[in-house]
Amino acid sequence: MARLLRQLSIFLAVACLAGCAGPQEPPALPAKAELQAVLDAVRDELGAPGAILAVDAGQGAVVVASGVSNRETGRPMAPDDPYFQGSIAKTYTAVTVLRLAEDGKLSLEDRLTRYVPDFPGGEKVTLRHLLAHTSGLKDFYMHLYYRPGWEEMFRWVTKEWTEGELLELSARFGYWFEPGTDWDYSNTNYYLLGVIAERAGGEPLTAAYRRYLYQPLGLRRTWVAWHEPAVASWPTGYLGHVEGWPHSAHFTQHGELGATTDLDHSPVEWGAGGVVAPAAEATRFLHGLMGGKLLKPETLAAMTEFRPTRALGAHAPSQAQDQGQDGYGLGLVRMERAGLTLIGHGGLFTGHTAGLWHLPEHDLTIALYFNRGFVDQRAALDRILPVIGRTSQGALVTLEGQVPADSGTRLAKGGGHLGLEMPALGVPPDSGVPLTRSPNSPGRRSSRRRSPAGCSWRKRPARIPGTS
């Protein structure tokens, strides 16, 4: 009964968000000068070459840019520059799968083996498990990013893989836990959802995105990198030292930061992390989703039923303390920052860090991007949100263009500490790193167990980098 009442309350809240309360005045937006001042300050403290910030109240986004998109040429970052969304693509894929479910082309209770026959243990995995990261499947992306040598890692990350090869990698490393009994973030889930969307819908994932997402919202400059023609060039990404990933040394041979252009070609990202979009279209997507323009109210309510999780994102715990427990729904993250609830997703792709967040209390959506990998996005949000947030009376909480002196947050240069945006991953047996589970995973087990595919349930001793 308690679960039923909770689902009903979420349904009613989402329905009202979609417009049941009738026409309302759009919330006020902070002045562009205020956004520019806080973005300039945050970018400088983080040591990122460039940054973009957008705020959208449903009437079009206010977008500002700071710094440069390329340090070598000095090209300024522009507000309409498209950029890598990273794992924000998971929200795009999740909405597409949910639309296919609404159209009766699949069910969230379908088993993985219906679409990928003979997948080991797949008869126990539902599409809902994949969407919610409760399948237990280990993340095969680490097999690519944690190769022992740079040249081998480069070849594997940038390789044009076949679907058959990637399905084999998806199954190779087994499970952390019995499907549905726990939670662990894994890109494997969303690679498989892309395959399922294509097989259930009968068209490429890129075409499904256009049908279910781009066309209803009028998105014309959003695309999936390396799977369809690029609409425009994107900013150059940069990376500094990353603790726990030896290959980051490749980028810091000649200074604090190095361009990640060599790795900015990774077709495997696809439905797990391959979307490229400008900030104004990213905010239009999430604002439209949360406003009921893409899904039925009951579907959106299910998407926003959040399971408590550990903190997501590359972050420095000593500098950006958690403010309440995170949650994961069906392709959406919920977290608390600066006294506000945020619903959306973060993304990381080598030299690029992005965030896309809806503030339900104020019906505002924000997009944030830095062309530097492993930026502490939580600390950045703690500095930016007070400029964007509004009081319950509707007055802007502005800081006259100044970064709050009493925020208690200090932004650290360097992209050093890895959180779950570098997800809990399996590493291949031949890499010299044990296949072990994240030490801060919820529901840790003290006994050794066997997964459906025969892999042991060992704990992973350290955080390991990769894409998200």
Protein Blocks (a to p, Z undefined) as FASTA:
>chain_A
ZZmmmmmmmmmmmmmmnopnopadddddddfklmmmmmmmmmmmnopabdcddddehiap
adddehjfbfknopacdfklccdekjmlmmmmmmmmmmmmmnopacfkbcfklmmghiah
klmpcfklmmnopnopacfklmmmmcfbfklmmmmmmpccdfklmmmmmmmnopabdehi
accddfklmmmmmmmmmmmnopafklmmmmmmmmmnopakbccehiaccfbdcddddddd
dehiaklmmmmmnojbdcfklmmccfklmmmomcccdfklmmmmmmmmmnopmbcfklmm
mmmmccddddedjddfklmccebjadddehiacddeehiacddddddehjaccdddddfk
nopacdddddbehiafklmmmmmmmmmpccfkopacdeehpacfklopacdehjfbccfk
lccddddfklopacdddfkbghiafbdcddfkopacdddfbdcdddZZ
